[in-house]
Amino acid sequence: MSSKPTTFEEFWPFYVAQHLDPINRALHIAGTGIALGCLAIAPVAPQALLAAPVVGYGLAWIGHFAFEKNKPATFGNPLWSLRGDLRMFARTITGRMAPELEAAREWAARAA
């Protein structure tokens, strides 16, 4: 990324480009889904609030370090990265992520 994004929409192509490895994305989707499940059961199991970020970020960071071989975007932009995780989760489970990946590949090629 040549300049620091000033909006989430500017950040989004960079975020997706950091998640091109399918195993990394799968770990993100699993982690986000489990974290959301933890939040859902928190009213009856408050300890689940502690598990949500551990599982969510734990799986995502494994994906970055072991498969994508890059630094998690959350280290530089934690709030936009969380928003990106949620958008990627929603678009993946609704079958709308493929065009985002193609656009991110093109963005990454131009940014290189």
Secondary structure, 3 states (H helix, E strand, C coil): CCCCCCCHHHHHHHHHHCCCCHHHHHHHHHHHHHHHHHHHHCCCCCCHHHHHHHHHHHHHHHHHHHHHCCCCHHHCCHHHHHHHHHHHHHHHHCCCCHHHHHHHHHHHHHHC
